[in-house]
Amino acid sequence: MNKRVLIIENDQDIRQIAEHILQEQGFDTLSIPEPEDVAELKNLHADVILLDEFINSRPGHRLCLKIKQLASLAATPVIILSTANHIELIAAECKANDYIGKPFDVDLLVEKVVRAVNQHPMAY
C-alpha cells in the first residue's frame, strides 16, 4: 500500500502542484484547504502531513500544536510549508518534524516527505 500524504494548503495551485509531484513519486495524496476540526484528521490516515503556515485566517502552527497534542495523531510527521521568515523557529515551536520554505524546490519537497514517511512508525 502506498504511503498517504495529507496536504493542508489554502492555495489551490500549490495544493495541485504538491499533489502532482508526490503522486509522480508514488504517494497517495489527499488535499484540503482547511480542516473543520483537528479530530477529523485522524480518519484520513495520513502517513505525513504537509501543513501551510497561513491557512486562511488561522496560523498553521496552532493546528500543528493541536495535531501533536492528540494521541491518535502525535506520531504523524508534520512538515510546515511557509513563506514566513524564521520558518525554522515556527516549526520548532509547534513541534513540527520539518519545514520547507516556499517557493519550494521539488527535489527538496520529495526528499523531506520521503524522510518523514520512512521515520513514521505506523503503517496502515
VMD Tcl script that builds the backbone (N, CA, C; Angstrom):
set m [mol new atoms 372]
animate dup $m
set s [atomselect $m all]
$s set {name element resname resid chain x y z} {
  {N N MET 1 A 0.841 -1.187 0.000}
  {CA C MET 1 A 0.000 0.000 0.000}
  {C C MET 1 A 0.883 1.247 0.000}
  {N N ASN 2 A 0.520 2.201 -0.822}
  {CA C ASN 2 A 1.290 3.445 -0.899}
  {C C ASN 2 A 1.104 4.276 0.358}
  {N N LYS 3 A 2.113 5.037 0.679}
  {CA C LYS 3 A 2.031 5.958 1.816}
  {C C LYS 3 A 1.181 7.154 1.419}
  {N N ARG 4 A 0.420 7.678 2.383}
  {CA C ARG 4 A -0.503 8.782 2.122}
  {C C ARG 4 A 0.022 10.085 2.700}
  {N N VAL 5 A 0.022 11.117 1.859}
  {CA C VAL 5 A 0.415 12.456 2.276}
  {C C VAL 5 A -0.835 13.333 2.285}
  {N N LEU 6 A -1.118 13.935 3.427}
  {CA C LEU 6 A -2.217 14.887 3.545}
  {C C LEU 6 A -1.631 16.280 3.367}
  {N N ILE 7 A -2.179 17.029 2.421}
  {CA C ILE 7 A -1.716 18.392 2.149}
  {C C ILE 7 A -2.794 19.349 2.613}
  {N N ILE 8 A -2.467 20.171 3.603}
  {CA C ILE 8 A -3.393 21.188 4.099}
  {C C ILE 8 A -2.832 22.530 3.656}
  {N N GLU 9 A -3.427 23.081 2.638}
  {CA C GLU 9 A -2.900 24.286 1.971}
  {C C GLU 9 A -4.078 25.037 1.375}
  {N N ASN 10 A -4.197 26.327 1.699}
  {CA C ASN 10 A -5.345 27.072 1.187}
  {C C ASN 10 A -5.152 27.580 -0.239}
  {N N ASP 11 A -3.944 27.550 -0.765}
  {CA C ASP 11 A -3.686 27.972 -2.147}
  {C C ASP 11 A -3.876 26.758 -3.061}
  {N N GLN 12 A -4.926 26.793 -3.858}
  {CA C GLN 12 A -5.268 25.654 -4.704}
  {C C GLN 12 A -4.148 25.284 -5.665}
  {N N ASP 13 A -3.461 26.264 -6.222}
  {CA C ASP 13 A -2.373 25.981 -7.159}
  {C C ASP 13 A -1.245 25.205 -6.478}
  {N N ILE 14 A -0.870 25.642 -5.290}
  {CA C ILE 14 A 0.198 24.955 -4.564}
  {C C ILE 14 A -0.243 23.544 -4.180}
  {N N ARG 15 A -1.512 23.401 -3.755}
  {CA C ARG 15 A -2.035 22.065 -3.439}
  {C C ARG 15 A -1.922 21.142 -4.642}
  {N N GLN 16 A -2.343 21.630 -5.799}
  {CA C GLN 16 A -2.328 20.800 -7.008}
  {C C GLN 16 A -0.900 20.459 -7.434}
  {N N ILE 17 A -0.005 21.413 -7.344}
  {CA C ILE 17 A 1.403 21.167 -7.710}
  {C C ILE 17 A 2.017 20.121 -6.772}
  {N N ALA 18 A 1.815 20.301 -5.464}
  {CA C ALA 18 A 2.376 19.347 -4.499}
  {C C ALA 18 A 1.775 17.960 -4.708}
  {N N GLU 19 A 0.472 17.900 -4.962}
  {CA C GLU 19 A -0.168 16.605 -5.218}
  {C C GLU 19 A 0.443 15.927 -6.443}
  {N N HIS 20 A 0.586 16.671 -7.502}
  {CA C HIS 20 A 1.135 16.121 -8.745}
  {C C HIS 20 A 2.558 15.586 -8.522}
  {N N ILE 21 A 3.381 16.379 -7.883}
  {CA C ILE 21 A 4.769 15.983 -7.620}
  {C C ILE 21 A 4.810 14.697 -6.797}
  {N N LEU 22 A 4.027 14.647 -5.736}
  {CA C LEU 22 A 4.074 13.498 -4.839}
  {C C LEU 22 A 3.430 12.256 -5.452}
  {N N GLN 23 A 2.385 12.446 -6.246}
  {CA C GLN 23 A 1.770 11.300 -6.929}
  {C C GLN 23 A 2.741 10.689 -7.936}
  {N N GLU 24 A 3.505 11.539 -8.602}
  {CA C GLU 24 A 4.505 11.027 -9.540}
  {C C GLU 24 A 5.586 10.213 -8.830}
  {N N GLN 25 A 5.768 10.458 -7.544}
  {CA C GLN 25 A 6.748 9.713 -6.745}
  {C C GLN 25 A 6.124 8.472 -6.104}
  {N N GLY 26 A 4.846 8.209 -6.401}
  {CA C GLY 26 A 4.197 7.006 -5.904}
  {C C GLY 26 A 3.404 7.156 -4.622}
  {N N PHE 27 A 3.246 8.367 -4.140}
  {CA C PHE 27 A 2.462 8.592 -2.925}
  {C C PHE 27 A 0.981 8.718 -3.263}
  {N N ASP 28 A 0.133 8.302 -2.331}
  {CA C ASP 28 A -1.281 8.652 -2.378}
  {C C ASP 28 A -1.365 10.029 -1.737}
  {N N THR 29 A -2.176 10.899 -2.288}
  {CA C THR 29 A -2.309 12.236 -1.699}
  {C C THR 29 A -3.774 12.557 -1.465}
  {N N LEU 30 A -3.972 13.379 -0.498}
  {CA C LEU 30 A -5.282 13.928 -0.193}
  {C C LEU 30 A -5.018 15.369 0.175}
  {N N SER 31 A -5.772 16.284 -0.408}
  {CA C SER 31 A -5.527 17.687 -0.062}
  {C C SER 31 A -6.825 18.380 0.309}
  {N N ILE 32 A -6.709 19.249 1.291}
  {CA C ILE 32 A -7.837 20.038 1.754}
  {C C ILE 32 A -7.347 21.461 2.017}
  {N N PRO 33 A -8.235 22.446 1.844}
  {CA C PRO 33 A -7.809 23.818 2.123}
  {C C PRO 33 A -7.702 24.105 3.617}
  {N N GLU 34 A -8.548 23.446 4.411}
  {CA C GLU 34 A -8.559 23.701 5.849}
  {C C GLU 34 A -9.466 22.663 6.512}
  {N N PRO 35 A -9.020 22.027 7.579}
  {CA C PRO 35 A -9.899 21.054 8.247}
  {C C PRO 35 A -10.962 21.764 9.079}
  {N N GLU 36 A -12.123 21.149 9.148}
  {CA C GLU 36 A -13.189 21.688 10.011}
  {C C GLU 36 A -12.754 21.575 11.478}
  {N N ASP 37 A -12.172 20.402 11.796}
  {CA C ASP 37 A -11.787 20.115 13.166}
  {C C ASP 37 A -10.559 19.208 13.145}
  {N N VAL 38 A -9.650 19.430 14.054}
  {CA C VAL 38 A -8.411 18.643 14.058}
  {C C VAL 38 A -8.698 17.154 14.250}
  {N N ALA 39 A -9.748 16.813 14.974}
  {CA C ALA 39 A -10.073 15.410 15.227}
  {C C ALA 39 A -10.414 14.661 13.944}
  {N N GLU 40 A -10.945 15.354 12.947}
  {CA C GLU 40 A -11.286 14.688 11.681}
  {C C GLU 40 A -10.047 14.192 10.943}
  {N N LEU 41 A -8.891 14.759 11.237}
  {CA C LEU 41 A -7.666 14.376 10.543}
  {C C LEU 41 A -7.266 12.924 10.816}
  {N N LYS 42 A -7.600 12.409 12.009}
  {CA C LYS 42 A -7.212 11.029 12.319}
  {C C LYS 42 A -7.905 10.040 11.396}
  {N N ASN 43 A -9.087 10.372 10.898}
  {CA C ASN 43 A -9.825 9.487 9.997}
  {C C ASN 43 A -9.246 9.462 8.588}
  {N N LEU 44 A -8.307 10.356 8.300}
  {CA C LEU 44 A -7.717 10.425 6.964}
  {C C LEU 44 A -6.484 9.526 6.822}
  {N N HIS 45 A -6.013 8.986 7.929}
  {CA C HIS 45 A -4.909 8.013 7.954}
  {C C HIS 45 A -3.694 8.465 7.151}
  {N N ALA 46 A -3.253 9.678 7.422}
  {CA C ALA 46 A -2.073 10.205 6.729}
  {C C ALA 46 A -0.800 9.646 7.358}
  {N N ASP 47 A 0.183 9.382 6.504}
  {CA C ASP 47 A 1.498 8.973 6.985}
  {C C ASP 47 A 2.390 10.180 7.232}
  {N N VAL 48 A 2.054 11.291 6.593}
  {CA C VAL 48 A 2.745 12.568 6.804}
  {C C VAL 48 A 1.770 13.681 6.430}
  {N N ILE 49 A 1.896 14.820 7.106}
  {CA C ILE 49 A 1.039 15.969 6.841}
  {C C ILE 49 A 1.909 17.142 6.397}
  {N N LEU 50 A 1.607 17.691 5.217}
  {CA C LEU 50 A 2.212 18.952 4.767}
  {C C LEU 50 A 1.236 20.042 5.172}
  {N N LEU 51 A 1.679 20.979 5.966}
  {CA C LEU 51 A 0.788 21.968 6.561}
  {C C LEU 51 A 1.254 23.385 6.249}
  {N N ASP 52 A 0.400 24.134 5.580}
  {CA C ASP 52 A 0.691 25.530 5.279}
  {C C ASP 52 A 0.673 26.344 6.571}
  {N N GLU 53 A 1.596 27.254 6.720}
  {CA C GLU 53 A 1.631 28.109 7.919}
  {C C GLU 53 A 0.504 29.140 7.901}
  {N N PHE 54 A 0.016 29.506 6.735}
  {CA C PHE 54 A -1.055 30.504 6.652}
  {C C PHE 54 A -2.297 29.852 6.061}
  {N N ILE 55 A -3.215 29.423 6.934}
  {CA C ILE 55 A -4.447 28.773 6.493}
  {C C ILE 55 A -5.576 29.780 6.683}
  {N N ASN 56 A -5.923 30.447 5.596}
  {CA C ASN 56 A -6.960 31.474 5.645}
  {C C ASN 56 A -6.680 32.428 6.795}
  {N N SER 57 A -7.543 32.467 7.793}
  {CA C SER 57 A -7.341 33.442 8.867}
  {C C SER 57 A -6.610 32.843 10.067}
  {N N ARG 58 A -6.269 31.549 10.003}
  {CA C ARG 58 A -5.648 30.901 11.156}
  {C C ARG 58 A -4.209 30.499 10.857}
  {N N PRO 59 A -3.328 30.644 11.843}
  {CA C PRO 59 A -1.952 30.199 11.638}
  {C C PRO 59 A -1.851 28.674 11.713}
  {N N GLY 60 A -1.119 28.097 10.765}
  {CA C GLY 60 A -0.953 26.655 10.711}
  {C C GLY 60 A -0.238 26.084 11.925}
  {N N HIS 61 A 0.642 26.881 12.537}
  {CA C HIS 61 A 1.378 26.334 13.681}
  {C C HIS 61 A 0.449 26.014 14.852}
  {N N ARG 62 A -0.685 26.710 14.947}
  {CA C ARG 62 A -1.646 26.369 16.010}
  {C C ARG 62 A -2.281 25.008 15.732}
  {N N LEU 63 A -2.589 24.751 14.469}
  {CA C LEU 63 A -3.119 23.444 14.092}
  {C C LEU 63 A -2.065 22.363 14.330}
  {N N CYS 64 A -0.823 22.668 14.023}
  {CA C CYS 64 A 0.265 21.721 14.247}
  {C C CYS 64 A 0.349 21.336 15.728}
  {N N LEU 65 A 0.252 22.316 16.600}
  {CA C LEU 65 A 0.281 22.034 18.046}
  {C C LEU 65 A -0.875 21.124 18.449}
  {N N LYS 66 A -2.060 21.376 17.897}
  {CA C LYS 66 A -3.222 20.541 18.210}
  {C C LYS 66 A -3.013 19.115 17.713}
  {N N ILE 67 A -2.427 18.973 16.530}
  {CA C ILE 67 A -2.133 17.644 15.977}
  {C C ILE 67 A -1.197 16.904 16.925}
  {N N LYS 68 A -0.162 17.573 17.371}
  {CA C LYS 68 A 0.839 16.938 18.231}
  {C C LYS 68 A 0.306 16.635 19.633}
  {N N GLN 69 A -0.812 17.273 20.028}
  {CA C GLN 69 A -1.399 17.028 21.346}
  {C C GLN 69 A -2.409 15.883 21.336}
  {N N LEU 70 A -2.870 15.479 20.151}
  {CA C LEU 70 A -3.818 14.371 20.058}
  {C C LEU 70 A -3.045 13.050 20.021}
  {N N ALA 71 A -3.355 12.155 20.919}
  {CA C ALA 71 A -2.633 10.886 20.988}
  {C C ALA 71 A -2.701 10.127 19.667}
  {N N SER 72 A -3.838 10.196 18.983}
  {CA C SER 72 A -4.008 9.439 17.738}
  {C C SER 72 A -3.225 10.033 16.567}
  {N N LEU 73 A -2.754 11.266 16.702}
  {CA C LEU 73 A -2.027 11.936 15.612}
  {C C LEU 73 A -0.604 12.343 15.984}
  {N N ALA 74 A -0.268 12.290 17.246}
  {CA C ALA 74 A 1.008 12.830 17.721}
  {C C ALA 74 A 2.222 12.256 16.995}
  {N N ALA 75 A 2.148 10.991 16.590}
  {CA C ALA 75 A 3.286 10.358 15.927}
  {C C ALA 75 A 3.350 10.669 14.430}
  {N N THR 76 A 2.300 11.266 13.889}
  {CA C THR 76 A 2.278 11.576 12.458}
  {C C THR 76 A 3.201 12.761 12.181}
  {N N PRO 77 A 4.183 12.580 11.309}
  {CA C PRO 77 A 5.093 13.693 10.999}
  {C C PRO 77 A 4.346 14.855 10.331}
  {N N VAL 78 A 4.697 16.057 10.762}
  {CA C VAL 78 A 4.136 17.282 10.184}
  {C C VAL 78 A 5.289 18.094 9.607}
  {N N ILE 79 A 5.118 18.509 8.355}
  {CA C ILE 79 A 6.096 19.370 7.701}
  {C C ILE 79 A 5.391 20.695 7.401}
  {N N ILE 80 A 5.890 21.774 7.972}
  {CA C ILE 80 A 5.323 23.101 7.764}
  {C C ILE 80 A 5.827 23.671 6.435}
  {N N LEU 81 A 4.897 24.214 5.649}
  {CA C LEU 81 A 5.229 24.924 4.407}
  {C C LEU 81 A 4.969 26.404 4.654}
  {N N SER 82 A 5.906 27.252 4.294}
  {CA C SER 82 A 5.668 28.666 4.561}
  {C C SER 82 A 6.601 29.593 3.804}
  {N N THR 83 A 6.095 30.793 3.578}
  {CA C THR 83 A 6.912 31.878 3.050}
  {C C THR 83 A 7.430 32.752 4.196}
  {N N ALA 84 A 7.037 32.419 5.421}
  {CA C ALA 84 A 7.387 33.239 6.588}
  {C C ALA 84 A 8.886 33.261 6.832}
  {N N ASN 85 A 9.346 34.388 7.346}
  {CA C ASN 85 A 10.723 34.468 7.820}
  {C C ASN 85 A 10.832 33.602 9.072}
  {N N HIS 86 A 11.986 33.047 9.305}
  {CA C HIS 86 A 12.248 32.254 10.507}
  {C C HIS 86 A 11.333 31.030 10.607}
  {N N ILE 87 A 11.054 30.417 9.469}
  {CA C ILE 87 A 10.185 29.237 9.466}
  {C C ILE 87 A 10.748 28.131 10.355}
  {N N GLU 88 A 12.068 28.064 10.479}
  {CA C GLU 88 A 12.658 27.033 11.330}
  {C C GLU 88 A 12.255 27.217 12.785}
  {N N LEU 89 A 12.117 28.470 13.225}
  {CA C LEU 89 A 11.693 28.742 14.605}
  {C C LEU 89 A 10.220 28.405 14.794}
  {N N ILE 90 A 9.400 28.750 13.818}
  {CA C ILE 90 A 7.970 28.434 13.869}
  {C C ILE 90 A 7.794 26.918 13.946}
  {N N ALA 91 A 8.521 26.188 13.102}
  {CA C ALA 91 A 8.424 24.725 13.086}
  {C C ALA 91 A 8.844 24.139 14.429}
  {N N ALA 92 A 9.914 24.649 15.008}
  {CA C ALA 92 A 10.387 24.145 16.303}
  {C C ALA 92 A 9.362 24.412 17.406}
  {N N GLU 93 A 8.780 25.617 17.408}
  {CA C GLU 93 A 7.816 25.989 18.443}
  {C C GLU 93 A 6.573 25.120 18.417}
  {N N CYS 94 A 6.137 24.702 17.234}
  {CA C CYS 94 A 4.906 23.911 17.158}
  {C C CYS 94 A 5.183 22.413 17.090}
  {N N LYS 95 A 6.436 22.029 17.319}
  {CA C LYS 95 A 6.846 20.621 17.345}
  {C C LYS 95 A 6.689 19.932 15.991}
  {N N ALA 96 A 6.755 20.714 14.911}
  {CA C ALA 96 A 6.728 20.123 13.571}
  {C C ALA 96 A 7.993 19.284 13.387}
  {N N ASN 97 A 7.900 18.279 12.554}
  {CA C ASN 97 A 9.048 17.410 12.316}
  {C C ASN 97 A 10.041 18.017 11.345}
  {N N ASP 98 A 9.564 18.921 10.490}
  {CA C ASP 98 A 10.432 19.548 9.497}
  {C C ASP 98 A 9.714 20.770 8.935}
  {N N TYR 99 A 10.383 21.455 8.031}
  {CA C TYR 99 A 9.791 22.622 7.385}
  {C C TYR 99 A 10.361 22.749 5.984}
  {N N ILE 100 A 9.588 23.435 5.141}
  {CA C ILE 100 A 10.007 23.723 3.772}
  {C C ILE 100 A 9.584 25.145 3.463}
  {N N GLY 101 A 10.524 25.959 3.021}
  {CA C GLY 101 A 10.204 27.321 2.630}
  {C C GLY 101 A 9.552 27.348 1.255}
  {N N LYS 102 A 8.656 28.293 1.067}
  {CA C LYS 102 A 8.027 28.495 -0.249}
  {C C LYS 102 A 8.627 29.750 -0.861}
  {N N PRO 103 A 8.825 29.768 -2.161}
  {CA C PRO 103 A 8.569 28.680 -3.109}
  {C C PRO 103 A 9.531 27.534 -2.834}
  {N N PHE 104 A 9.044 26.303 -3.003}
  {CA C PHE 104 A 9.855 25.158 -2.639}
  {C C PHE 104 A 10.524 24.518 -3.848}
  {N N ASP 105 A 11.653 23.898 -3.561}
  {CA C ASP 105 A 12.383 23.126 -4.553}
  {C C ASP 105 A 11.748 21.735 -4.608}
  {N N VAL 106 A 11.417 21.262 -5.810}
  {CA C VAL 106 A 10.734 19.987 -5.991}
  {C C VAL 106 A 11.522 18.844 -5.350}
  {N N ASP 107 A 12.802 18.771 -5.601}
  {CA C ASP 107 A 13.619 17.686 -5.049}
  {C C ASP 107 A 13.654 17.722 -3.529}
  {N N LEU 108 A 13.706 18.921 -2.963}
  {CA C LEU 108 A 13.718 19.058 -1.509}
  {C C LEU 108 A 12.380 18.600 -0.918}
  {N N LEU 109 A 11.277 18.965 -1.560}
  {CA C LEU 109 A 9.955 18.539 -1.100}
  {C C LEU 109 A 9.891 17.015 -1.057}
  {N N VAL 110 A 10.278 16.382 -2.140}
  {CA C VAL 110 A 10.235 14.918 -2.213}
  {C C VAL 110 A 11.154 14.308 -1.161}
  {N N GLU 111 A 12.367 14.823 -1.045}
  {CA C GLU 111 A 13.332 14.301 -0.080}
  {C C GLU 111 A 12.786 14.363 1.348}
  {N N LYS 112 A 12.207 15.493 1.711}
  {CA C LYS 112 A 11.722 15.659 3.085}
  {C C LYS 112 A 10.493 14.789 3.352}
  {N N VAL 113 A 9.620 14.637 2.371}
  {CA C VAL 113 A 8.449 13.777 2.555}
  {C C VAL 113 A 8.888 12.317 2.682}
  {N N VAL 114 A 9.798 11.886 1.830}
  {CA C VAL 114 A 10.306 10.511 1.896}
  {C C VAL 114 A 10.948 10.266 3.262}
  {N N ARG 115 A 11.760 11.185 3.723}
  {CA C ARG 115 A 12.415 11.040 5.030}
  {C C ARG 115 A 11.378 10.943 6.146}
  {N N ALA 116 A 10.365 11.804 6.104}
  {CA C ALA 116 A 9.329 11.796 7.147}
  {C C ALA 116 A 8.538 10.493 7.126}
  {N N VAL 117 A 8.186 10.014 5.952}
  {CA C VAL 117 A 7.437 8.761 5.831}
  {C C VAL 117 A 8.259 7.593 6.346}
  {N N ASN 118 A 9.543 7.572 6.046}
  {CA C ASN 118 A 10.399 6.479 6.496}
  {C C ASN 118 A 10.598 6.481 8.008}
  {N N GLN 119 A 10.404 7.627 8.638}
  {CA C GLN 119 A 10.543 7.716 10.094}
  {C C GLN 119 A 9.215 7.489 10.812}
  {N N HIS 120 A 8.119 7.469 10.065}
  {CA C HIS 120 A 6.793 7.311 10.656}
  {C C HIS 120 A 6.613 5.870 11.128}
  {N N PRO 121 A 6.337 5.653 12.392}
  {CA C PRO 121 A 6.284 4.294 12.939}
  {C C PRO 121 A 5.034 3.504 12.586}
  {N N MET 122 A 4.005 4.173 12.116}
  {CA C MET 122 A 2.742 3.475 11.869}
  {C C MET 122 A 2.586 3.131 10.399}
  {N N ALA 123 A 1.967 2.024 10.122}
  {CA C ALA 123 A 1.664 1.635 8.747}
  {C C ALA 123 A 0.193 1.260 8.692}
  {N N TYR 124 A -0.472 1.707 7.671}
  {CA C TYR 124 A -1.919 1.434 7.570}
  {C C TYR 124 A -2.167 0.367 6.544}
}
mol reanalyze $m
mol bondsrecalc $m
mol representation Tube
mol addrep $m
